[in-house]
Amino acid sequence: MENTKNKERISVVVPCFNEQETLRKLYEELNKTASGMEEYEFEFIFVNDGSKDQTILQMRELAEADQRVKYISFSRNFGKESALLAGLAASTGDYVATMDADLQDPPSLLPQMVKPVAEGICDNVATRRVNRKGEPLIRSLCARTFYKIMRHMSDVDIADGARDYRLMNRAMVDSILSLSEYNRFSKGIFAWVGYETRWLEYENVARTAGETKWSFWKLVKYSVDGIVNFSNVPLLFASYLGIGLTIASFAAILFEIIRYFLFGDPVSGWPSLVCIITFLGGIQLFCMGIMGQYISKIYMEVKKRPHYIIKESNIETGKS
């Protein structure tokens, strides 16, 4: 039996939601990559995020056949952010990689990713796509716009095309786990904790099987969560907009008073009045919506609910 006592360990964390068509293919690719990295010991941590298909059955079968395979199964769908957190919390490796299950994050890049981290050149290697080939034009445009907004509105720098596929050293992982906030946005958290990052660029890879779980509106919600979690600029915008409209309304009132006394022209035209009231009402509701987003985040934080509940696992872990 091969001695692994002196080997450093790489933990690979993979959130899974309805991935029965890709899970075995991913495992085969991971196994192939691990076979070529004999200097490292591996553990594969698959997190079943409330899948409705046969994903958990495949995890059990893989775990029975390979002791390196660990799995965690949630009691329901808690979301990718919770799945990532659970996988990081369960990891024991000196280095921890996070990736998606759809093989758009090629496991073959792991040797390139671990080398500079192991040599101490950087603390983590993150990946970004150099193009969005195969993506719908509108979706691609919205994604690029989101990254630009995030860079201008928050203190964290998130590269355009950044993926959740990255490899980190243990110090960075422990720092991420020390952040107990309920409303999580991993791309922002990765940037916020700091540490030396090296970017690895690669061509966009098409999904091997199945369908994406991210609809357009889910991505919009995810983007809004990211902006609200890492920026207070929307609140400042609402405040400045209110101040500006107040000044404009006083100026309009003054103008109408002067016009009445100089020209004897009474204020008339209920259509214009209705338009103005509707416009201001819309602005008020918009600003209240912004504040509501922040209040809802506070509400979820103060309830102190767990990020996830584990229904089944073949490793020792608990709620978080």
N, C-alpha and C positions, 0 to 999 in steps of 0.2 A: 504493500500500500504506500502511495506517495506521501512523503512527509510535507505537511503544509504549516508546521508550527512557526517557521521563520518567514513565511510569506505574508506580504501585505494583502489586505482584502479589499476587493471592490464590490460595493453593494449597488445593484441596479434596481431602481424603483420605477414601477410601471403602473400607473392608474389605468383601470380597465372598466369600460362600460359597454356592455353588449359587443364583446370582441371575440365571439366564438369562431369567426371566420379568419381571424388573423393571429390569435394567441399562439397556436402551435407553430406557425410560420415564424413568429417573433422568437419563440423559444429556440427553434432550430438555428436561427441566425445568431442569437446570443451564444448558444453552445458552440457554434463554429468559431465565433470571435474569441471566446474564452479558451478554446483549444489551442489557439495560436498565441495566447498570452500565458504561458506556463509558469512564468515568474510570479503570477498573482493567483490568489484564491478568490473565488467568486461566490456571491449569493444573489439570487434573483428574487425580488420581492414584488409579487403581483397583488394589487389592491383591487378587489371587486367592489365597484361603487354601485351596488344595488342593481346589477344586471338582471334583465328579464329573460335572457337566453341561457345557453349551456356553458357560459363562461366559468362559473364556479366549479362545474363538474370537470372541466378541462384542467383547472387549477389543481384540483385534488389528484387527478390522474398524473399530472406532471410532478407533483410533490411526492407521490408514491414511487415514481420511477427515478427521481433525482433528488437527493437530499439537499442539494443547493437551492432548490425551489422552495420559497416560503410564500404563503399567501395570507391575506387578510380579507375578510368578507364583511361588508357593512350590513346593517339591518334594513337599510333602504338607500336610496340615492341621495348622498350628501353633497355631491359636486366634486369636480376635479381638484379644487384647492384642498378640500378635506382629505382626499385620497393621497395627494402628494404629502401632506403633513403626516398622515398615518404611516406612509412608507418611510419617510425620513426618520420618524420617531422609532421605528422598528429596526432601522439599519444599524449594522455593527461594523461596517467597513471603515478602513482608513481613508478610503475615497468613496464618494457616493455619486452615482450618476442617476439622473432623472430623464425619462423619455416617454413618448407616447407609444401606444400599442399598435399603431397602424402602419409601422415600418416606414413612415415618412421621416423618422429619425434613425438613420442607418447605424446599426450596432457596429459596423465595420470601422466607424470613426473612433471607437473607444481607444485603440492603441495610440492614435494621434493626440487624443484628449488627455490621457493620463500621463504621458511623458513629461510635458512641461510642469505639471502639478507635482509629480513625484520628484522632479529635479529641483523643486523650490523656485522655479522661475516665476510662477504665478500661483494663486490660490484656487482658481477655478478656470476652466475653459468652457465658454458658452458658444453656442452655435447660432448662426443667422443665415437665412436664405438670401442668396444674391439676386434671386428673381422670384416671381410668383407665377411661373409658367403653369398653365392649366387651371388657374383660379379665375372665377368670373370677374369681369372688368370692374363692376361696381364694388364688389367685395374687396378687391385689391386696392381700389382708390380709397375706400373707407378705412382700410387698415393703415395705409400710409398716412392718411390724415390724422388718425388716432395717435400714431407715434409722434407726429409733429406737435400735436396739441399737448401730449404728455411732457415732451421736452421743454415746451414753453411755459407750461402751467405748474410744473412741480420741480422739486429739487433733485429728483432721481433722473438719471439719464438712461433711457431704454432705447437700444438701437433698433432701427427699422428692420423688420424681418426677424427679430429675436424670437427664438424658440425656447420652450421649457427644457429642451435637451441640453444638458450641461453636466460637467463632472466637477465636483467640489472636494476640497480636503475636509477633514473632520472638524477643524476649527470653524470653518464657515458654516457647516451644517449645524453645529452646536449653537452658533449665533442665531441662525434662522429659527431653531427650535425654542430659543429663549424668548421669541416674540409670540406672546400668547393671544394676540388680538383675534377676535372672532371673524371679522370681515377681512379676509385675506386676498391679496392680489400678488401672486408669487413673482411675476416679472418685476413688480415694484419692490418687493421685499428683497429679491436677489440684489438689486441695485442699491437699496437703502443700507444694507448691512456693510456695504463697502467691499474691501478685499481686492486684491489685484486680479483683474480679469483679462484673459486673452480671448479674442474672438476668432472662431473658426468658421469660415464661410464655405457653403456648399450649394450645389444646384438643387432646386426644388425637386422632391421625389414624389411621384404620384402614389396615392393610397393603393395598397396591393389588393384589398378586398373590403367588402362592406361599404357602409356609407358614413360620411362625417356626422358627428353628433352635434356639431355647431351650426345651427341655423343662423340666418342673417340677424334675426332679432335677439338671439342668445348672445351673439357677438356684440351687438349694440349694448345690451345690458352689462356684459362683461367690461366693455370699454367705459361705460358710465361708472361702474363700481371702481375701476382703476383710477379714474380721475378724482372721484370723491374721496377715495381712501388715501390719496397721496397729494392732494392739493386743496387749499382753501380759496383758490382764485375764483371759483364760481360764486362763493359768498361775497367776495369783494366786488365782483361784477354786478351782482344783484344790488348791493349797496350803492355803488356808483351810478347805476342805472336809475335807481330811485331818486338820488340827489339831482341827477341831470334832468329828469322829467319834472321834478318839483320846480326847478329853476325855470324850465321852459313853460310850465303852466302859469307861473307868476308873470312871466314876460308876456304871455298871450292875454292874460287878464288886463294887464296894463295897456297893451295895445288896443284892446276893445274899448276900454274906458276913454282913452285919448281920442279914438276915432269917433266915439259917440259925441263928445263935447265939441270936437272940431267940425265934424261934418253932419252931425245930427242923424247919423245912420244907426238905427237900433240893431242889436244883434239878432239875426234871423237865420232860419235854416235848420230845422230839426234833424235832417239827414246827416249833416256834418257833425252835429252834436252827438248823435247816436254812434257814428264812426269813432269819434274821439273817446267816448265812454267805453266802447267795446275794445278799442286799442289799449286804453289804460287798464281795463279789467283783465285783458289777456296778459299784459306785462306783470300785473300783480300776481296772477295765478302762476305765471312762470317763475317768478321770484320765490313765491311760497313753495313751489315744487322743488326748487333748489334747496331751500332750507329744510323741506321735508325729507330729502335724501339724507342730509346730515343727521337729522333727528332720528330717522329710522336706524341709521348705523349706531348711534348712541344707545338706542333702545335695545338692539340686539346685543351690544357689548355688555350692558349692565345686567342682563338676564343671566349671564355666565353659563349658558348652556354649553354642553360639550360640542366640539367640532364634528364629532362622529361617534357612532355606537357600533362596536364590533360584535357581530353575530357569531362568527366562526373564524378560527385561525389555527395554523399549526405552529405558531410561535407565541412566546410569552409576551403579551402586550396588553394594554388596557384602554380605557376611554381617554380622550384628550379633547 
